[in-house]
Amino acid sequence: PKMSDTMTEGVIAKWHKKVGDKVKTGDLVAEIETDKATMDFESYQEGTLLYIGAKEGDAMPVDAVIAVVGKEGEDYKPALESAGGEAKPAAPK
């Protein structure tokens, strides 16, 4: 998500959850470094963390799918495909 008006990409500073972890709405999932600060990335929903699409240190474009939360065992791949496929790190500047 875009965390500042000038943000075009964010760097995954730290994951606080791993695939298979249960999360609740508002749980801290990751820390993302923006062009201005390090921001907390919280879960928007309750469920199980099914997918992580970026490693710590990866620079990801705004609106890239970096994580998927859903029901345990749910097939998240169709959602990734409809969002344009797996997220890829931003090209180096």
Gaussian input, Z-matrix of N, CA and C with variables (Angstrom, degrees):
# hf/3-21g

backbone

0 1
 N
 C     1     B1
 C     2     B2     1     A1
 N     3     B3     2     A2     1     D1
 C     4     B4     3     A3     2     D2
 C     5     B5     4     A4     3     D3
 N     6     B6     5     A5     4     D4
 C     7     B7     6     A6     5     D5
 C     8     B8     7     A7     6     D6
 N     9     B9     8     A8     7     D7
 C    10    B10     9     A9     8     D8
 C    11    B11    10    A10     9     D9
 N    12    B12    11    A11    10    D10
 C    13    B13    12    A12    11    D11
 C    14    B14    13    A13    12    D12
 N    15    B15    14    A14    13    D13
 C    16    B16    15    A15    14    D14
 C    17    B17    16    A16    15    D15
 N    18    B18    17    A17    16    D16
 C    19    B19    18    A18    17    D17
 C    20    B20    19    A19    18    D18
 N    21    B21    20    A20    19    D19
 C    22    B22    21    A21    20    D20
 C    23    B23    22    A22    21    D21
 N    24    B24    23    A23    22    D22
 C    25    B25    24    A24    23    D23
 C    26    B26    25    A25    24    D24
 N    27    B27    26    A26    25    D25
 C    28    B28    27    A27    26    D26
 C    29    B29    28    A28    27    D27
 N    30    B30    29    A29    28    D28
 C    31    B31    30    A30    29    D29
 C    32    B32    31    A31    30    D30
 N    33    B33    32    A32    31    D31
 C    34    B34    33    A33    32    D32
 C    35    B35    34    A34    33    D33
 N    36    B36    35    A35    34    D34
 C    37    B37    36    A36    35    D35
 C    38    B38    37    A37    36    D36
 N    39    B39    38    A38    37    D37
 C    40    B40    39    A39    38    D38
 C    41    B41    40    A40    39    D39
 N    42    B42    41    A41    40    D40
 C    43    B43    42    A42    41    D41
 C    44    B44    43    A43    42    D42
 N    45    B45    44    A44    43    D43
 C    46    B46    45    A45    44    D44
 C    47    B47    46    A46    45    D45
 N    48    B48    47    A47    46    D46
 C    49    B49    48    A48    47    D47
 C    50    B50    49    A49    48    D48
 N    51    B51    50    A50    49    D49
 C    52    B52    51    A51    50    D50
 C    53    B53    52    A52    51    D51
 N    54    B54    53    A53    52    D52
 C    55    B55    54    A54    53    D53
 C    56    B56    55    A55    54    D54
 N    57    B57    56    A56    55    D55
 C    58    B58    57    A57    56    D56
 C    59    B59    58    A58    57    D57
 N    60    B60    59    A59    58    D58
 C    61    B61    60    A60    59    D59
 C    62    B62    61    A61    60    D60
 N    63    B63    62    A62    61    D61
 C    64    B64    63    A63    62    D62
 C    65    B65    64    A64    63    D63
 N    66    B66    65    A65    64    D64
 C    67    B67    66    A66    65    D65
 C    68    B68    67    A67    66    D66
 N    69    B69    68    A68    67    D67
 C    70    B70    69    A69    68    D68
 C    71    B71    70    A70    69    D69
 N    72    B72    71    A71    70    D70
 C    73    B73    72    A72    71    D71
 C    74    B74    73    A73    72    D72
 N    75    B75    74    A74    73    D73
 C    76    B76    75    A75    74    D74
 C    77    B77    76    A76    75    D75
 N    78    B78    77    A77    76    D76
 C    79    B79    78    A78    77    D77
 C    80    B80    79    A79    78    D78
 N    81    B81    80    A80    79    D79
 C    82    B82    81    A81    80    D80
 C    83    B83    82    A82    81    D81
 N    84    B84    83    A83    82    D82
 C    85    B85    84    A84    83    D83
 C    86    B86    85    A85    84    D84
 N    87    B87    86    A86    85    D85
 C    88    B88    87    A87    86    D86
 C    89    B89    88    A88    87    D87
 N    90    B90    89    A89    88    D88
 C    91    B91    90    A90    89    D89
 C    92    B92    91    A91    90    D90
 N    93    B93    92    A92    91    D91
 C    94    B94    93    A93    92    D92
 C    95    B95    94    A94    93    D93
 N    96    B96    95    A95    94    D94
 C    97    B97    96    A96    95    D95
 C    98    B98    97    A97    96    D96
 N    99    B99    98    A98    97    D97
 C   100   B100    99    A99    98    D98
 C   101   B101   100   A100    99    D99
 N   102   B102   101   A101   100   D100
 C   103   B103   102   A102   101   D101
 C   104   B104   103   A103   102   D102
 N   105   B105   104   A104   103   D103
 C   106   B106   105   A105   104   D104
 C   107   B107   106   A106   105   D105
 N   108   B108   107   A107   106   D106
 C   109   B109   108   A108   107   D107
 C   110   B110   109   A109   108   D108
 N   111   B111   110   A110   109   D109
 C   112   B112   111   A111   110   D110
 C   113   B113   112   A112   111   D111
 N   114   B114   113   A113   112   D112
 C   115   B115   114   A114   113   D113
 C   116   B116   115   A115   114   D114
 N   117   B117   116   A116   115   D115
 C   118   B118   117   A117   116   D116
 C   119   B119   118   A118   117   D117
 N   120   B120   119   A119   118   D118
 C   121   B121   120   A120   119   D119
 C   122   B122   121   A121   120   D120
 N   123   B123   122   A122   121   D121
 C   124   B124   123   A123   122   D122
 C   125   B125   124   A124   123   D123
 N   126   B126   125   A125   124   D124
 C   127   B127   126   A126   125   D125
 C   128   B128   127   A127   126   D126
 N   129   B129   128   A128   127   D127
 C   130   B130   129   A129   128   D128
 C   131   B131   130   A130   129   D129
 N   132   B132   131   A131   130   D130
 C   133   B133   132   A132   131   D131
 C   134   B134   133   A133   132   D132
 N   135   B135   134   A134   133   D133
 C   136   B136   135   A135   134   D134
 C   137   B137   136   A136   135   D135
 N   138   B138   137   A137   136   D136
 C   139   B139   138   A138   137   D137
 C   140   B140   139   A139   138   D138
 N   141   B141   140   A140   139   D139
 C   142   B142   141   A141   140   D140
 C   143   B143   142   A142   141   D141
 N   144   B144   143   A143   142   D142
 C   145   B145   144   A144   143   D143
 C   146   B146   145   A145   144   D144
 N   147   B147   146   A146   145   D145
 C   148   B148   147   A147   146   D146
 C   149   B149   148   A148   147   D147
 N   150   B150   149   A149   148   D148
 C   151   B151   150   A150   149   D149
 C   152   B152   151   A151   150   D150
 N   153   B153   152   A152   151   D151
 C   154   B154   153   A153   152   D152
 C   155   B155   154   A154   153   D153
 N   156   B156   155   A155   154   D154
 C   157   B157   156   A156   155   D155
 C   158   B158   157   A157   156   D156
 N   159   B159   158   A158   157   D157
 C   160   B160   159   A159   158   D158
 C   161   B161   160   A160   159   D159
 N   162   B162   161   A161   160   D160
 C   163   B163   162   A162   161   D161
 C   164   B164   163   A163   162   D162
 N   165   B165   164   A164   163   D163
 C   166   B166   165   A165   164   D164
 C   167   B167   166   A166   165   D165
 N   168   B168   167   A167   166   D166
 C   169   B169   168   A168   167   D167
 C   170   B170   169   A169   168   D168
 N   171   B171   170   A170   169   D169
 C   172   B172   171   A171   170   D170
 C   173   B173   172   A172   171   D171
 N   174   B174   173   A173   172   D172
 C   175   B175   174   A174   173   D173
 C   176   B176   175   A175   174   D174
 N   177   B177   176   A176   175   D175
 C   178   B178   177   A177   176   D176
 C   179   B179   178   A178   177   D177
 N   180   B180   179   A179   178   D178
 C   181   B181   180   A180   179   D179
 C   182   B182   181   A181   180   D180
 N   183   B183   182   A182   181   D181
 C   184   B184   183   A183   182   D182
 C   185   B185   184   A184   183   D183
 N   186   B186   185   A185   184   D184
 C   187   B187   186   A186   185   D185
 C   188   B188   187   A187   186   D186
 N   189   B189   188   A188   187   D187
 C   190   B190   189   A189   188   D188
 C   191   B191   190   A190   189   D189
 N   192   B192   191   A191   190   D190
 C   193   B193   192   A192   191   D191
 C   194   B194   193   A193   192   D192
 N   195   B195   194   A194   193   D193
 C   196   B196   195   A195   194   D194
 C   197   B197   196   A196   195   D195
 N   198   B198   197   A197   196   D196
 C   199   B199   198   A198   197   D197
 C   200   B200   199   A199   198   D198
 N   201   B201   200   A200   199   D199
 C   202   B202   201   A201   200   D200
 C   203   B203   202   A202   201   D201
 N   204   B204   203   A203   202   D202
 C   205   B205   204   A204   203   D203
 C   206   B206   205   A205   204   D204
 N   207   B207   206   A206   205   D205
 C   208   B208   207   A207   206   D206
 C   209   B209   208   A208   207   D207
 N   210   B210   209   A209   208   D208
 C   211   B211   210   A210   209   D209
 C   212   B212   211   A211   210   D210
 N   213   B213   212   A212   211   D211
 C   214   B214   213   A213   212   D212
 C   215   B215   214   A214   213   D213
 N   216   B216   215   A215   214   D214
 C   217   B217   216   A216   215   D215
 C   218   B218   217   A217   216   D216
 N   219   B219   218   A218   217   D217
 C   220   B220   219   A219   218   D218
 C   221   B221   220   A220   219   D219
 N   222   B222   221   A221   220   D220
 C   223   B223   222   A222   221   D221
 C   224   B224   223   A223   222   D222
 N   225   B225   224   A224   223   D223
 C   226   B226   225   A225   224   D224
 C   227   B227   226   A226   225   D225
 N   228   B228   227   A227   226   D226
 C   229   B229   228   A228   227   D227
 C   230   B230   229   A229   228   D228
 N   231   B231   230   A230   229   D229
 C   232   B232   231   A231   230   D230
 C   233   B233   232   A232   231   D231
 N   234   B234   233   A233   232   D232
 C   235   B235   234   A234   233   D233
 C   236   B236   235   A235   234   D234
 N   237   B237   236   A236   235   D235
 C   238   B238   237   A237   236   D236
 C   239   B239   238   A238   237   D237
 N   240   B240   239   A239   238   D238
 C   241   B241   240   A240   239   D239
 C   242   B242   241   A241   240   D240
 N   243   B243   242   A242   241   D241
 C   244   B244   243   A243   242   D242
 C   245   B245   244   A244   243   D243
 N   246   B246   245   A245   244   D244
 C   247   B247   246   A246   245   D245
 C   248   B248   247   A247   246   D246
 N   249   B249   248   A248   247   D247
 C   250   B250   249   A249   248   D248
 C   251   B251   250   A250   249   D249
 N   252   B252   251   A251   250   D250
 C   253   B253   252   A252   251   D251
 C   254   B254   253   A253   252   D252
 N   255   B255   254   A254   253   D253
 C   256   B256   255   A255   254   D254
 C   257   B257   256   A256   255   D255
 N   258   B258   257   A257   256   D256
 C   259   B259   258   A258   257   D257
 C   260   B260   259   A259   258   D258
 N   261   B261   260   A260   259   D259
 C   262   B262   261   A261   260   D260
 C   263   B263   262   A262   261   D261
 N   264   B264   263   A263   262   D262
 C   265   B265   264   A264   263   D263
 C   266   B266   265   A265   264   D264
 N   267   B267   266   A266   265   D265
 C   268   B268   267   A267   266   D266
 C   269   B269   268   A268   267   D267
 N   270   B270   269   A269   268   D268
 C   271   B271   270   A270   269   D269
 C   272   B272   271   A271   270   D270
 N   273   B273   272   A272   271   D271
 C   274   B274   273   A273   272   D272
 C   275   B275   274   A274   273   D273
 N   276   B276   275   A275   274   D274
 C   277   B277   276   A276   275   D275
 C   278   B278   277   A277   276   D276

   B1=1.4572
   B2=1.5248
   B3=1.3125
   B4=1.4618
   B5=1.5263
   B6=1.3292
   B7=1.4583
   B8=1.5226
   B9=1.3284
   B10=1.4645
   B11=1.5237
   B12=1.3298
   B13=1.4646
   B14=1.5233
   B15=1.3286
   B16=1.4644
   B17=1.5263
   B18=1.3096
   B19=1.4671
   B20=1.5255
   B21=1.3388
   B22=1.4641
   B23=1.5196
   B24=1.3314
   B25=1.4605
   B26=1.5217
   B27=1.3185
   B28=1.4565
   B29=1.5159
   B30=1.3147
   B31=1.4606
   B32=1.5246
   B33=1.3293
   B34=1.4615
   B35=1.5231
   B36=1.3254
   B37=1.4635
   B38=1.5243
   B39=1.3411
   B40=1.4642
   B41=1.5210
   B42=1.3251
   B43=1.4635
   B44=1.5224
   B45=1.3277
   B46=1.4620
   B47=1.5255
   B48=1.3077
   B49=1.4689
   B50=1.5188
   B51=1.3409
   B52=1.4608
   B53=1.5233
   B54=1.3245
   B55=1.4594
   B56=1.5257
   B57=1.3253
   B58=1.4599
   B59=1.5183
   B60=1.3335
   B61=1.4673
   B62=1.5247
   B63=1.3323
   B64=1.4590
   B65=1.5223
   B66=1.3245
   B67=1.4596
   B68=1.5213
   B69=1.3156
   B70=1.4597
   B71=1.5201
   B72=1.3136
   B73=1.4553
   B74=1.5215
   B75=1.3233
   B76=1.4602
   B77=1.5144
   B78=1.3476
   B79=1.4709
   B80=1.5252
   B81=1.3215
   B82=1.4603
   B83=1.5261
   B84=1.3280
   B85=1.4577
   B86=1.5249
   B87=1.3313
   B88=1.4641
   B89=1.5223
   B90=1.3245
   B91=1.4591
   B92=1.5219
   B93=1.3314
   B94=1.4569
   B95=1.5206
   B96=1.3299
   B97=1.4625
   B98=1.5243
   B99=1.3278
   B100=1.4588
   B101=1.5230
   B102=1.3189
   B103=1.4586
   B104=1.5262
   B105=1.3368
   B106=1.4601
   B107=1.5284
   B108=1.3248
   B109=1.4717
   B110=1.5214
   B111=1.3250
   B112=1.4613
   B113=1.5212
   B114=1.3344
   B115=1.4609
   B116=1.5245
   B117=1.3378
   B118=1.4577
   B119=1.5259
   B120=1.3303
   B121=1.4578
   B122=1.5157
   B123=1.3358
   B124=1.4599
   B125=1.5236
   B126=1.3334
   B127=1.4602
   B128=1.5237
   B129=1.3233
   B130=1.4590
   B131=1.5242
   B132=1.3314
   B133=1.4619
   B134=1.5196
   B135=1.3246
   B136=1.4564
   B137=1.5212
   B138=1.3213
   B139=1.4576
   B140=1.5142
   B141=1.3239
   B142=1.4612
   B143=1.5232
   B144=1.3204
   B145=1.4649
   B146=1.5247
   B147=1.3276
   B148=1.4638
   B149=1.5251
   B150=1.3345
   B151=1.4653
   B152=1.5164
   B153=1.3187
   B154=1.4599
   B155=1.5212
   B156=1.3289
   B157=1.4576
   B158=1.5109
   B159=1.3269
   B160=1.4663
   B161=1.5197
   B162=1.3239
   B163=1.4674
   B164=1.5195
   B165=1.3278
   B166=1.4579
   B167=1.5236
   B168=1.3210
   B169=1.4600
   B170=1.5162
   B171=1.3487
   B172=1.4667
   B173=1.5236
   B174=1.3312
   B175=1.4641
   B176=1.5238
   B177=1.3244
   B178=1.4557
   B179=1.5234
   B180=1.3473
   B181=1.4612
   B182=1.5269
   B183=1.3290
   B184=1.4602
   B185=1.5242
   B186=1.3070
   B187=1.4668
   B188=1.5244
   B189=1.3348
   B190=1.4661
   B191=1.5302
   B192=1.3106
   B193=1.4649
   B194=1.5248
   B195=1.3349
   B196=1.4641
   B197=1.5168
   B198=1.3450
   B199=1.4633
   B200=1.5244
   B201=1.3400
   B202=1.4580
   B203=1.5207
   B204=1.3367
   B205=1.4612
   B206=1.5208
   B207=1.3248
   B208=1.4572
   B209=1.5109
   B210=1.3209
   B211=1.4607
   B212=1.5199
   B213=1.3224
   B214=1.4632
   B215=1.5267
   B216=1.3311
   B217=1.4589
   B218=1.5201
   B219=1.3223
   B220=1.4649
   B221=1.5311
   B222=1.3278
   B223=1.4639
   B224=1.5288
   B225=1.3174
   B226=1.4680
   B227=1.5315
   B228=1.3250
   B229=1.4675
   B230=1.5338
   B231=1.3435
   B232=1.4751
   B233=1.5365
   B234=1.3217
   B235=1.4693
   B236=1.5245
   B237=1.3352
   B238=1.4680
   B239=1.5230
   B240=1.3319
   B241=1.4639
   B242=1.5219
   B243=1.3386
   B244=1.4652
   B245=1.5234
   B246=1.3429
   B247=1.4704
   B248=1.5245
   B249=1.3212
   B250=1.4630
   B251=1.5065
   B252=1.3203
   B253=1.4625
   B254=1.5101
   B255=1.3271
   B256=1.4581
   B257=1.5147
   B258=1.3181
   B259=1.4629
   B260=1.5228
   B261=1.3174
   B262=1.4619
   B263=1.5204
   B264=1.3306
   B265=1.4636
   B266=1.5252
   B267=1.3272
   B268=1.4630
   B269=1.5224
   B270=1.3055
   B271=1.4712
   B272=1.5276
   B273=1.3300
   B274=1.4712
   B275=1.5212
   B276=1.3371
   B277=1.4735
   B278=1.4986
   A1=110.85
   A2=115.99
   A3=121.34
   A4=108.24
   A5=116.52
   A6=121.13
   A7=112.91
   A8=117.47
   A9=122.06
   A10=107.87
   A11=117.21
   A12=121.14
   A13=113.42
   A14=117.24
   A15=120.47
   A16=113.17
   A17=116.96
   A18=120.93
   A19=111.33
   A20=116.86
   A21=122.04
   A22=111.17
   A23=116.49
   A24=122.16
   A25=108.46
   A26=115.31
   A27=121.55
   A28=109.29
   A29=115.83
   A30=121.53
   A31=107.93
   A32=115.79
   A33=119.85
   A34=107.26
   A35=116.11
   A36=120.70
   A37=110.82
   A38=116.48
   A39=119.59
   A40=109.44
   A41=115.58
   A42=121.62
   A43=107.99
   A44=117.01
   A45=121.98
   A46=111.45
   A47=117.07
   A48=123.12
   A49=108.11
   A50=114.92
   A51=120.25
   A52=108.69
   A53=116.25
   A54=120.84
   A55=108.83
   A56=115.38
   A57=121.96
   A58=113.30
   A59=117.25
   A60=120.35
   A61=110.19
   A62=115.78
   A63=121.95
   A64=107.65
   A65=116.36
   A66=120.94
   A67=109.46
   A68=114.55
   A69=121.81
   A70=107.88
   A71=116.79
   A72=120.94
   A73=108.98
   A74=116.26
   A75=121.38
   A76=114.64
   A77=118.26
   A78=120.41
   A79=110.06
   A80=115.91
   A81=121.28
   A82=108.42
   A83=116.11
   A84=121.95
   A85=110.64
   A86=116.31
   A87=120.56
   A88=110.08
   A89=114.55
   A90=121.70
   A91=106.32
   A92=115.82
   A93=121.55
   A94=108.94
   A95=115.22
   A96=120.62
   A97=108.43
   A98=115.83
   A99=121.28
   A100=108.29
   A101=116.07
   A102=120.27
   A103=111.65
   A104=117.24
   A105=120.46
   A106=114.63
   A107=118.30
   A108=120.57
   A109=110.18
   A110=115.60
   A111=121.37
   A112=107.50
   A113=115.87
   A114=121.93
   A115=109.93
   A116=115.57
   A117=121.26
   A118=108.89
   A119=116.40
   A120=122.49
   A121=106.64
   A122=116.38
   A123=122.00
   A124=110.54
   A125=114.83
   A126=120.51
   A127=109.94
   A128=115.26
   A129=121.20
   A130=111.79
   A131=116.78
   A132=119.56
   A133=110.34
   A134=114.40
   A135=121.54
   A136=108.93
   A137=116.36
   A138=120.63
   A139=111.17
   A140=115.24
   A141=122.87
   A142=108.25
   A143=116.60
   A144=120.27
   A145=107.29
   A146=116.25
   A147=122.37
   A148=113.33
   A149=116.76
   A150=120.09
   A151=109.47
   A152=116.02
   A153=122.84
   A154=106.34
   A155=116.45
   A156=121.36
   A157=115.32
   A158=117.34
   A159=120.11
   A160=109.04
   A161=114.89
   A162=120.06
   A163=109.18
   A164=115.78
   A165=119.47
   A166=108.29
   A167=115.98
   A168=121.73
   A169=113.91
   A170=117.79
   A171=120.62
   A172=110.55
   A173=116.28
   A174=122.35
   A175=107.16
   A176=116.47
   A177=121.24
   A178=110.16
   A179=117.41
   A180=119.58
   A181=111.20
   A182=115.99
   A183=121.21
   A184=108.66
   A185=116.77
   A186=125.89
   A187=114.30
   A188=118.86
   A189=120.49
   A190=108.45
   A191=116.48
   A192=120.68
   A193=107.23
   A194=116.09
   A195=119.60
   A196=111.99
   A197=117.11
   A198=120.46
   A199=108.95
   A200=115.15
   A201=121.23
   A202=108.01
   A203=115.65
   A204=122.51
   A205=107.02
   A206=116.68
   A207=120.98
   A208=110.35
   A209=115.30
   A210=120.61
   A211=108.81
   A212=116.20
   A213=120.81
   A214=109.80
   A215=116.49
   A216=121.82
   A217=114.43
   A218=117.81
   A219=121.83
   A220=110.53
   A221=116.56
   A222=121.38
   A223=108.21
   A224=116.33
   A225=121.92
   A226=112.24
   A227=118.33
   A228=120.71
   A229=113.44
   A230=120.10
   A231=118.46
   A232=112.38
   A233=117.47
   A234=120.25
   A235=110.52
   A236=116.99
   A237=120.09
   A238=110.61
   A239=116.31
   A240=120.41
   A241=111.17
   A242=117.31
   A243=119.74
   A244=111.43
   A245=116.75
   A246=121.04
   A247=111.38
   A248=117.20
   A249=119.80
   A250=114.02
   A251=118.18
   A252=120.83
   A253=112.60
   A254=115.06
   A255=120.13
   A256=110.21
   A257=115.09
   A258=120.75
   A259=109.93
   A260=114.77
   A261=120.27
   A262=108.21
   A263=117.26
   A264=119.37
   A265=111.15
   A266=115.27
   A267=121.00
   A268=109.87
   A269=115.92
   A270=120.86
   A271=109.48
   A272=117.22
   A273=119.33
   A274=110.56
   A275=115.17
   A276=120.07
   A277=110.92
   D1=152.61
   D2=178.35
   D3=-76.85
   D4=120.87
   D5=-174.80
   D6=-106.46
   D7=-3.70
   D8=173.41
   D9=-154.01
   D10=160.53
   D11=-176.33
   D12=-63.02
   D13=-29.89
   D14=-176.35
   D15=-98.73
   D16=1.93
   D17=-175.10
   D18=-72.22
   D19=130.06
   D20=174.21
   D21=-117.07
   D22=-20.77
   D23=176.69
   D24=-154.02
   D25=162.40
   D26=176.56
   D27=-135.85
   D28=150.25
   D29=179.02
   D30=-104.09
   D31=129.58
   D32=177.13
   D33=-71.86
   D34=107.76
   D35=-178.15
   D36=-81.58
   D37=-42.02
   D38=-177.28
   D39=-161.43
   D40=135.59
   D41=170.65
   D42=-91.90
   D43=131.96
   D44=176.86
   D45=-101.15
   D46=-9.71
   D47=177.68
   D48=-128.93
   D49=160.45
   D50=176.12
   D51=-127.89
   D52=163.34
   D53=179.37
   D54=-55.32
   D55=132.32
   D56=-178.99
   D57=99.99
   D58=-15.93
   D59=178.55
   D60=-71.74
   D61=143.65
   D62=172.01
   D63=-80.04
   D64=139.49
   D65=176.90
   D66=-130.93
   D67=151.33
   D68=175.32
   D69=-114.91
   D70=159.04
   D71=175.43
   D72=-54.84
   D73=128.16
   D74=179.25
   D75=92.93
   D76=-8.79
   D77=177.07
   D78=-64.58
   D79=140.97
   D80=175.37
   D81=-71.96
   D82=119.65
   D83=-178.91
   D84=-100.52
   D85=-41.64
   D86=-176.91
   D87=-156.10
   D88=166.08
   D89=169.70
   D90=-112.58
   D91=133.27
   D92=-177.93
   D93=-122.89
   D94=126.97
   D95=176.53
   D96=-85.77
   D97=125.15
   D98=176.47
   D99=-100.81
   D100=-172.22
   D101=176.82
   D102=-70.83
   D103=-10.72
   D104=-176.33
   D105=-122.01
   D106=-30.85
   D107=-173.13
   D108=-162.99
   D109=173.54
   D110=171.82
   D111=-97.09
   D112=125.58
   D113=-174.76
   D114=-115.59
   D115=149.48
   D116=173.59
   D117=-80.13
   D118=135.59
   D119=175.08
   D120=-109.60
   D121=111.87
   D122=-175.83
   D123=-104.19
   D124=153.37
   D125=178.18
   D126=-68.79
   D127=138.91
   D128=177.03
   D129=-89.89
   D130=-9.60
   D131=-177.49
   D132=-150.06
   D133=168.74
   D134=178.42
   D135=-95.76
   D136=144.86
   D137=177.93
   D138=159.33
   D139=-151.16
   D140=179.42
   D141=-114.76
   D142=137.36
   D143=176.25
   D144=-72.51
   D145=111.29
   D146=-173.88
   D147=-95.57
   D148=-25.66
   D149=-170.73
   D150=-153.47
   D151=137.36
   D152=169.84
   D153=-123.14
   D154=122.33
   D155=-173.48
   D156=-104.18
   D157=12.14
   D158=179.43
   D159=-151.79
   D160=146.47
   D161=176.94
   D162=-93.56
   D163=159.79
   D164=173.61
   D165=-57.21
   D166=133.50
   D167=-178.66
   D168=96.46
   D169=-15.16
   D170=178.34
   D171=-72.89
   D172=135.75
   D173=171.58
   D174=-91.61
   D175=122.58
   D176=-175.84
   D177=-118.33
   D178=139.31
   D179=177.79
   D180=-66.07
   D181=151.41
   D182=175.78
   D183=-55.73
   D184=139.86
   D185=179.03
   D186=75.22
   D187=5.89
   D188=172.53
   D189=-69.56
   D190=146.57
   D191=176.08
   D192=-79.81
   D193=110.45
   D194=-179.34
   D195=-103.63
   D196=-15.58
   D197=-179.94
   D198=-158.68
   D199=153.10
   D200=176.04
   D201=-130.14
   D202=129.19
   D203=175.19
   D204=-114.14
   D205=134.84
   D206=179.07
   D207=-161.76
   D208=-161.10
   D209=177.37
   D210=-78.85
   D211=142.77
   D212=179.40
   D213=-53.87
   D214=128.78
   D215=179.10
   D216=85.19
   D217=-6.03
   D218=-179.34
   D219=-64.64
   D220=143.05
   D221=177.16
   D222=-83.30
   D223=107.86
   D224=-177.44
   D225=-91.52
   D226=-9.54
   D227=-174.17
   D228=-60.62
   D229=-39.39
   D230=176.64
   D231=-60.11
   D232=-35.72
   D233=178.19
   D234=-66.12
   D235=-39.52
   D236=177.47
   D237=-63.50
   D238=-42.89
   D239=-179.10
   D240=-63.65
   D241=-40.37
   D242=-179.92
   D243=-71.14
   D244=-20.53
   D245=177.82
   D246=-91.13
   D247=5.74
   D248=177.41
   D249=102.73
   D250=14.34
   D251=177.83
   D252=92.49
   D253=-177.90
   D254=-179.11
   D255=-64.35
   D256=144.20
   D257=179.49
   D258=-68.11
   D259=146.47
   D260=177.22
   D261=-125.68
   D262=143.73
   D263=177.76
   D264=-56.96
   D265=149.88
   D266=178.36
   D267=-65.32
   D268=149.44
   D269=177.84
   D270=-66.05
   D271=141.62
   D272=178.10
   D273=-60.16
   D274=148.35
   D275=-179.47
   D276=-87.47

